Amino acid sequence: MYSKNLLISLFISVLLLSSGISRAVEVTFRVDMSEQTVPPEGVHIAGSFQGWDPGATEMTLTQDNIYAVTIDLTAGEYIEYKFVNGDEWGEDESVPAGCAQNNNRYLTVPDQA
């Protein structure tokens, strides 16, 4: 006879395995602002991963006009995003057609960055 705790543990294990536990992956976004004048509001990234808020995710100046931010995303997740030179719509980039999906940059998050 199986104990109640063993059956509960087996049930939870099966649920976790069948649900395809998602894995967080750190993804670093970088943008070179050498050809731009950066306003006092700074540089931001907006995208489907954060509700498309143009002022919510500020990027940090890391070196010689390169701004970066590292974000935890889910492996296999498809996202779209844009860089914003400021913190509101109208200051977002025009993504070149060759790099765009729905006028946005896009990425399927890899299993590891």
Z-matrix of the N, CA and C atoms (Angstrom, degrees):
N
C 1 1.452
C 2 1.525 1 108.64
N 3 1.329 2 116.94 1 133.33
C 4 1.468 3 122.41 2 178.94
C 5 1.523 4 109.96 3 -83.12
N 6 1.308 5 114.66 4 143.23
C 7 1.457 6 118.14 5 176.91
C 8 1.526 7 109.32 6 -75.38
N 9 1.309 8 115.98 7 156.36
C 10 1.466 9 122.04 8 179.80
C 11 1.528 10 110.22 9 -61.36
N 12 1.342 11 118.85 10 -41.22
C 13 1.469 12 122.28 11 -179.54
C 14 1.526 13 111.60 12 -64.53
N 15 1.341 14 117.03 13 -39.43
C 16 1.457 15 120.54 14 178.78
C 17 1.528 16 110.11 15 -64.22
N 18 1.310 17 117.64 16 -43.91
C 19 1.471 18 121.13 17 179.19
C 20 1.526 19 111.03 18 -63.27
N 21 1.325 20 117.57 19 -40.83
C 22 1.466 21 121.25 20 178.16
C 23 1.521 22 109.73 21 -64.42
N 24 1.335 23 117.78 22 -42.42
C 25 1.466 24 121.77 23 178.93
C 26 1.521 25 110.96 24 -62.69
N 27 1.331 26 117.36 25 -43.99
C 28 1.466 27 121.21 26 178.11
C 29 1.528 28 111.08 27 -62.50
N 30 1.319 29 116.04 28 -42.55
C 31 1.459 30 120.99 29 179.75
C 32 1.531 31 111.04 30 -61.90
N 33 1.329 32 117.15 31 -45.42
C 34 1.468 33 121.52 32 178.94
C 35 1.515 34 110.15 33 -63.88
N 36 1.335 35 118.12 34 -41.97
C 37 1.463 36 121.53 35 179.24
C 38 1.527 37 111.13 36 -60.56
N 39 1.321 38 116.58 37 -44.25
C 40 1.466 39 120.60 38 178.92
C 41 1.523 40 110.41 39 -63.56
N 42 1.315 41 117.30 40 -41.73
C 43 1.465 42 120.50 41 178.37
C 44 1.533 43 111.16 42 -61.65
N 45 1.315 44 116.56 43 -44.82
C 46 1.466 45 120.28 44 -179.50
C 47 1.523 46 111.32 45 -64.55
N 48 1.312 47 117.63 46 -42.35
C 49 1.459 48 120.79 47 179.49
C 50 1.524 49 111.59 48 -66.71
N 51 1.318 50 117.48 49 -41.52
C 52 1.458 51 120.47 50 -177.52
C 53 1.520 52 112.34 51 -76.01
N 54 1.321 53 118.16 52 -19.76
C 55 1.464 54 119.89 53 -178.76
C 56 1.526 55 111.58 54 -82.46
N 57 1.331 56 117.31 55 -8.64
C 58 1.462 57 119.99 56 179.91
C 59 1.513 58 110.97 57 61.69
N 60 1.301 59 116.79 58 65.89
C 61 1.461 60 122.62 59 -177.22
C 62 1.526 61 109.64 60 -46.49
N 63 1.316 62 115.82 61 128.66
C 64 1.461 63 120.30 62 -179.31
C 65 1.522 64 110.00 63 -81.97
N 66 1.325 65 114.23 64 148.12
C 67 1.454 66 120.63 65 -179.39
C 68 1.511 67 109.77 66 -112.00
N 69 1.322 68 115.55 67 133.28
C 70 1.457 69 120.32 68 175.78
C 71 1.521 70 109.03 69 -78.56
N 72 1.321 71 115.79 70 138.22
C 73 1.456 72 122.79 71 178.11
C 74 1.521 73 107.16 72 -128.40
N 75 1.337 74 116.79 73 129.34
C 76 1.459 75 120.44 74 175.81
C 77 1.524 76 108.57 75 -79.07
N 78 1.328 77 115.96 76 120.91
C 79 1.461 78 121.58 77 178.84
C 80 1.524 79 107.73 78 -116.99
N 81 1.330 80 116.20 79 127.55
C 82 1.459 81 120.93 80 178.36
C 83 1.520 82 109.29 81 -102.72
N 84 1.325 83 115.18 82 124.03
C 85 1.459 84 122.35 83 176.14
C 86 1.521 85 107.66 84 -100.48
N 87 1.345 86 117.05 85 136.15
C 88 1.462 87 122.08 86 178.59
C 89 1.521 88 108.59 87 -132.22
N 90 1.328 89 115.12 88 145.39
C 91 1.461 90 120.17 89 175.57
C 92 1.525 91 108.11 90 -141.19
N 93 1.325 92 115.64 91 135.74
C 94 1.465 93 122.95 92 178.97
C 95 1.523 94 107.92 93 -91.01
N 96 1.329 95 116.65 94 116.97
C 97 1.464 96 121.59 95 -177.70
C 98 1.530 97 111.77 96 -104.26
N 99 1.331 98 117.92 97 21.93
C 100 1.471 99 122.88 98 -178.02
C 101 1.520 100 112.94 99 -55.57
N 102 1.295 101 117.71 100 -35.41
C 103 1.462 102 121.98 101 -176.13
C 104 1.530 103 112.63 102 -94.05
N 105 1.330 104 117.14 103 8.73
C 106 1.466 105 121.74 104 -175.89
C 107 1.522 106 110.78 105 -122.73
N 108 1.314 107 116.39 106 154.52
C 109 1.459 108 121.99 107 169.14
C 110 1.520 109 106.63 108 -95.92
N 111 1.317 110 116.39 109 117.25
C 112 1.462 111 120.97 110 -177.86
C 113 1.530 112 108.79 111 -85.76
N 114 1.341 113 117.38 112 126.01
C 115 1.465 114 120.51 113 179.87
C 116 1.525 115 111.35 114 -75.23
N 117 1.336 116 117.05 115 168.17
C 118 1.473 117 120.71 116 178.98
C 119 1.539 118 113.25 117 -57.89
N 120 1.330 119 118.18 118 -25.12
C 121 1.470 120 121.87 119 179.84
C 122 1.522 121 111.75 120 -70.15
N 123 1.348 122 117.42 121 -17.45
C 124 1.456 123 121.30 122 177.94
C 125 1.516 124 113.42 123 88.66
N 126 1.317 125 114.43 124 -169.58
C 127 1.466 126 123.23 125 -179.39
C 128 1.523 127 107.66 126 -109.83
N 129 1.317 128 116.31 127 138.01
C 130 1.468 129 122.45 128 -178.19
C 131 1.523 130 109.92 129 -130.26
N 132 1.317 131 115.54 130 167.36
C 133 1.455 132 122.64 131 170.67
C 134 1.522 133 106.71 132 -126.60
N 135 1.321 134 115.82 133 137.47
C 136 1.468 135 121.11 134 177.48
C 137 1.517 136 107.50 135 -127.48
N 138 1.322 137 116.42 136 143.74
C 139 1.458 138 118.04 137 -179.47
C 140 1.509 139 113.53 138 -170.64
N 141 1.323 140 113.44 139 178.65
C 142 1.457 141 120.62 140 -178.65
C 143 1.527 142 111.83 141 -62.96
N 144 1.321 143 117.71 142 -22.33
C 145 1.465 144 122.35 143 -178.69
C 146 1.523 145 112.92 144 -77.34
N 147 1.370 146 117.99 145 -11.01
C 148 1.468 147 119.49 146 -178.62
C 149 1.527 148 112.17 147 -137.72
N 150 1.330 149 116.66 148 20.88
C 151 1.461 150 120.71 149 173.87
C 152 1.518 151 114.90 150 83.20
N 153 1.325 152 117.24 151 16.14
C 154 1.463 153 122.83 152 178.00
C 155 1.527 154 112.83 153 57.35
N 156 1.301 155 117.07 154 39.64
C 157 1.469 156 121.55 155 177.25
C 158 1.528 157 108.35 156 -93.74
N 159 1.351 158 117.92 157 111.92
C 160 1.467 159 120.52 158 -172.83
C 161 1.531 160 114.77 159 -68.40
N 162 1.325 161 118.85 160 -14.34
C 163 1.454 162 120.51 161 -179.02
C 164 1.520 163 114.26 162 -114.00
N 165 1.330 164 117.87 163 4.67
C 166 1.463 165 120.55 164 -172.86
C 167 1.526 166 114.48 165 -83.29
N 168 1.325 167 118.13 166 -31.34
C 169 1.461 168 120.53 167 -172.28
C 170 1.524 169 109.77 168 -119.87
N 171 1.337 170 114.62 169 93.04
C 172 1.466 171 120.07 170 -178.27
C 173 1.524 172 110.67 171 -80.35
N 174 1.320 173 114.43 172 141.98
C 175 1.455 174 121.30 173 176.73
C 176 1.529 175 108.39 174 -97.65
N 177 1.321 176 116.65 175 155.13
C 178 1.462 177 122.66 176 -175.96
C 179 1.525 178 109.86 177 -110.05
N 180 1.325 179 115.67 178 138.07
C 181 1.457 180 120.90 179 174.91
C 182 1.524 181 107.69 180 -68.43
N 183 1.339 182 116.82 181 119.13
C 184 1.460 183 120.34 182 -176.34
C 185 1.527 184 112.40 183 -104.87
N 186 1.319 185 116.72 184 -35.36
C 187 1.470 186 121.15 185 179.85
C 188 1.514 187 109.04 186 -171.37
N 189 1.295 188 118.47 187 147.97
C 190 1.467 189 124.89 188 171.74
C 191 1.533 190 115.38 189 22.48
N 192 1.304 191 117.06 190 63.77
C 193 1.467 192 123.54 191 176.11
C 194 1.527 193 114.71 192 69.22
N 195 1.319 194 118.25 193 15.07
C 196 1.467 195 122.04 194 175.84
C 197 1.526 196 107.45 195 -98.48
N 198 1.330 197 115.85 196 123.65
C 199 1.457 198 122.37 197 176.81
C 200 1.526 199 108.24 198 -106.62
N 201 1.320 200 117.11 199 143.72
C 202 1.462 201 120.84 200 -176.57
C 203 1.517 202 111.02 201 -146.18
N 204 1.321 203 114.52 202 157.05
C 205 1.463 204 122.52 203 171.66
C 206 1.525 205 106.83 204 -152.10
N 207 1.338 206 115.98 205 141.83
C 208 1.459 207 121.55 206 176.55
C 209 1.521 208 108.28 207 -110.18
N 210 1.332 209 115.23 208 130.32
C 211 1.461 210 121.65 209 -174.60
C 212 1.523 211 108.88 210 -129.40
N 213 1.331 212 117.27 211 138.33
C 214 1.463 213 121.91 212 173.53
C 215 1.520 214 108.58 213 -80.28
N 216 1.326 215 115.72 214 121.03
C 217 1.458 216 122.12 215 177.70
C 218 1.523 217 108.49 216 -125.04
N 219 1.317 218 116.83 217 172.08
C 220 1.457 219 121.75 218 -177.85
C 221 1.520 220 110.41 219 -97.27
N 222 1.323 221 116.51 220 128.66
C 223 1.463 222 121.56 221 178.24
C 224 1.525 223 109.83 222 -54.05
N 225 1.330 224 116.32 223 133.34
C 226 1.462 225 121.95 224 179.51
C 227 1.515 226 114.57 225 86.99
N 228 1.323 227 117.59 226 -11.19
C 229 1.468 228 121.81 227 -178.87
C 230 1.530 229 110.39 228 -72.13
N 231 1.324 230 116.80 229 138.91
C 232 1.460 231 122.82 230 174.88
C 233 1.521 232 107.68 231 -95.65
N 234 1.332 233 117.02 232 127.21
C 235 1.462 234 120.44 233 178.18
C 236 1.522 235 110.22 234 -128.96
N 237 1.311 236 115.23 235 158.20
C 238 1.455 237 122.89 236 170.31
C 239 1.522 238 106.88 237 -124.38
N 240 1.357 239 116.18 238 149.76
C 241 1.465 240 120.09 239 -176.61
C 242 1.522 241 111.07 240 -158.62
N 243 1.341 242 114.82 241 166.82
C 244 1.463 243 123.63 242 175.22
C 245 1.517 244 108.86 243 -144.54
N 246 1.326 245 115.69 244 151.86
C 247 1.451 246 121.26 245 171.44
C 248 1.525 247 108.19 246 -90.31
N 249 1.332 248 116.25 247 144.22
C 250 1.459 249 122.07 248 -177.46
C 251 1.531 250 108.08 249 -125.38
N 252 1.322 251 116.08 250 120.48
C 253 1.464 252 121.57 251 178.68
C 254 1.529 253 107.48 252 -89.24
N 255 1.308 254 115.53 253 76.50
C 256 1.462 255 124.19 254 -171.77
C 257 1.511 256 107.30 255 139.66
N 258 1.335 257 116.05 256 -147.23
C 259 1.468 258 118.22 257 -177.99
C 260 1.522 259 113.54 258 -142.76
N 261 1.342 260 116.47 259 23.49
C 262 1.467 261 118.28 260 177.60
C 263 1.527 262 110.28 261 -148.91
N 264 1.335 263 114.07 262 160.45
C 265 1.461 264 119.41 263 178.54
C 266 1.521 265 109.52 264 -61.70
N 267 1.314 266 116.46 265 147.17
C 268 1.453 267 122.28 266 -173.77
C 269 1.524 268 109.12 267 101.45
N 270 1.346 269 115.89 268 -19.98
C 271 1.459 270 121.83 269 176.59
C 272 1.531 271 110.64 270 -106.79
N 273 1.345 272 115.41 271 6.26
C 274 1.462 273 120.51 272 179.78
C 275 1.526 274 110.12 273 -81.82
N 276 1.310 275 114.52 274 157.91
C 277 1.456 276 120.82 275 -177.87
C 278 1.524 277 111.80 276 -72.26
N 279 1.322 278 115.71 277 156.84
C 280 1.465 279 122.12 278 167.18
C 281 1.519 280 105.24 279 -96.84
N 282 1.295 281 116.19 280 111.27
C 283 1.463 282 120.71 281 -175.91
C 284 1.524 283 109.09 282 -78.64
N 285 1.341 284 117.71 283 127.17
C 286 1.466 285 120.93 284 178.12
C 287 1.528 286 111.19 285 -57.85
N 288 1.313 287 116.72 286 141.93
C 289 1.468 288 121.94 287 -175.57
C 290 1.529 289 112.65 288 -53.41
N 291 1.329 290 117.89 289 -35.74
C 292 1.458 291 121.22 290 -179.04
C 293 1.520 292 113.87 291 -68.01
N 294 1.324 293 116.55 292 -15.25
C 295 1.477 294 121.58 293 -178.87
C 296 1.517 295 111.32 294 -113.10
N 297 1.321 296 118.16 295 4.86
C 298 1.467 297 120.67 296 -166.32
C 299 1.521 298 114.37 297 -112.44
N 300 1.310 299 113.43 298 150.23
C 301 1.454 300 124.74 299 166.96
C 302 1.519 301 104.49 300 -133.37
N 303 1.332 302 118.63 301 120.13
C 304 1.467 303 121.79 302 -176.74
C 305 1.534 304 111.40 303 58.78
N 306 1.325 305 117.34 304 33.85
C 307 1.473 306 124.21 305 -178.37
C 308 1.529 307 113.07 306 67.02
N 309 1.316 308 117.73 307 19.24
C 310 1.459 309 123.05 308 179.83
C 311 1.527 310 109.59 309 -126.62
N 312 1.325 311 115.94 310 158.71
C 313 1.460 312 119.97 311 167.72
C 314 1.526 313 106.47 312 -72.52
N 315 1.319 314 117.31 313 158.83
C 316 1.464 315 119.78 314 -178.43
C 317 1.515 316 111.11 315 -146.84
N 318 1.333 317 114.53 316 160.16
C 319 1.462 318 121.40 317 -176.73
C 320 1.517 319 109.24 318 -160.23
N 321 1.320 320 115.71 319 137.00
C 322 1.456 321 120.36 320 165.34
C 323 1.515 322 104.75 321 -99.69
N 324 1.313 323 116.87 322 119.83
C 325 1.462 324 122.50 323 -173.10
C 326 1.526 325 109.29 324 -64.23
N 327 1.338 326 116.69 325 124.96
C 328 1.464 327 119.98 326 -179.91
C 329 1.532 328 111.20 327 -72.52
N 330 1.329 329 115.57 328 167.55
C 331 1.478 330 119.99 329 178.18
C 332 1.514 331 112.02 330 -63.91
N 333 1.338 332 116.64 331 -27.95
C 334 1.450 333 121.21 332 174.72
C 335 1.513 334 108.16 333 -149.77
N 336 1.328 335 115.85 334 146.43
C 337 1.463 336 120.01 335 -177.14
C 338 1.507 337 110.96 336 -81.45
